[in-house]
Amino acid sequence: MIDLETRGWVHSIESFGTLDGPGIRYVLFLQGCALRCLYCHNPDTWDMNSGTCTTVRETLANILSYRTFIKKGGVTLSGGEPLLQPDFVCGILEGCHAQGLHTAIDTSGAIPLARAKPVLDRADLILLDIKALDAALCVRLTGQNNRETLATLDYCEAMKIPVWIRHVVVPGYTYETHQLTQLADYLTRFSVIQKIELLPFHKMGEYKWKKLACAYALEHVPALSDVEIETARALFRSRGLPL
């Protein structure tokens, strides 16, 4: 049963999203993240208790005000890290399903499964961001290893929950042939993966780091070119993976 008064912290919304799941979507960016990705373009979402405190009731009302536009798309909960607010997110997912709306969770999968399962079980689609397959590289990029992320993918496979994989390709880090090859080969074993999005590193969020007076470690790393990202995508296509 939905507790409509469950409260959560929201960073922002995008009412006409086209990049976070199928169709036109209402994207709810939640506050709070345990990772500190070097390339994060939303470092202002890290603090758990910033943003706007709201309820499931208020959030569902706002979502439904856009129903005409998103009825063939749906609702995506992103962040930050939505799995850090499981009760709030579960309430929104159940409310959306009651209204016949498709739901997706955009997550790093870095939250322990015991806490994440109730959310994963209620979502129609998981957008799973694999930072790096190599555990040591993942620590360099995010401050945390990838154990829980890979466990999340295993769980989705076992429960037949559809997954889109997201992977940011960063020069000097994940844009290395051996790193890309290992990840592509690893992903071939999963039947629930419907799509893989290789996302080129960009610097559009760098100004936010400066605004927050945070050192930006990738200041001198160039953005990935169209040719470079297409080379990476070709490697994945050669394995028969869906892009």
Rosetta blueprint (number, residue, H / E / L):
1 M L
2 I L
3 D L
4 L L
5 E L
6 T L
7 R E
8 G E
9 W E
10 V E
11 H E
12 S E
13 I E
14 E E
15 S E
16 F E
17 G E
18 T L
19 L L
20 D L
21 G L
22 P L
23 G L
24 I L
25 R E
26 Y E
27 V E
28 L E
29 F E
30 L E
31 Q L
32 G L
33 C L
34 A L
35 L L
36 R L
37 C L
38 L L
39 Y L
40 C L
41 H L
42 N L
43 P H
44 D H
45 T H
46 W L
47 D L
48 M L
49 N L
50 S L
51 G L
52 T E
53 C E
54 T E
55 T E
56 V H
57 R H
58 E H
59 T H
60 L H
61 A H
62 N H
63 I H
64 L H
65 S L
66 Y L
67 R H
68 T H
69 F H
70 I H
71 K L
72 K L
73 G L
74 G E
75 V E
76 T E
77 L E
78 S E
79 G L
80 G L
81 E L
82 P H
83 L H
84 L H
85 Q L
86 P H
87 D H
88 F H
89 V H
90 C H
91 G H
92 I H
93 L H
94 E H
95 G H
96 C H
97 H H
98 A H
99 Q L
100 G L
101 L L
102 H L
103 T E
104 A E
105 I E
106 D E
107 T E
108 S L
109 G L
110 A L
111 I L
112 P L
113 L H
114 A H
115 R H
116 A H
117 K H
118 P H
119 V H
120 L H
121 D H
122 R H
123 A L
124 D L
125 L E
126 I E
127 L E
128 L E
129 D E
130 I L
131 K L
132 A L
133 L L
134 D L
135 A H
136 A H
137 L H
138 C H
139 V H
140 R H
141 L H
142 T H
143 G L
144 Q L
145 N L
146 N L
147 R H
148 E H
149 T H
150 L H
151 A H
152 T H
153 L H
154 D H
155 Y H
156 C H
157 E H
158 A H
159 M H
160 K L
161 I L
162 P L
163 V E
164 W E
165 I E
166 R E
167 H E
168 V E
169 V E
170 V L
171 P L
172 G L
173 Y L
174 T L
175 Y L
176 E L
177 T H
178 H H
179 Q H
180 L H
181 T H
182 Q H
183 L H
184 A H
185 D H
186 Y H
187 L H
188 T L
189 R L
190 F L
191 S L
192 V L
193 I E
194 Q E
195 K E
196 I E
197 E E
198 L E
199 L E
200 P E
201 F L
202 H L
203 K L
204 M L
205 G L
206 E H
207 Y H
208 K H
209 W H
210 K H
211 K H
212 L L
213 A L
214 C L
215 A L
216 Y L
217 A L
218 L L
219 E L
220 H L
221 V L
222 P L
223 A L
224 L L
225 S L
226 D H
227 V H
228 E H
229 I H
230 E H
231 T H
232 A H
233 R H
234 A H
235 L H
236 F H
237 R H
238 S L
239 R L
240 G L
241 L L
242 P L
243 L L
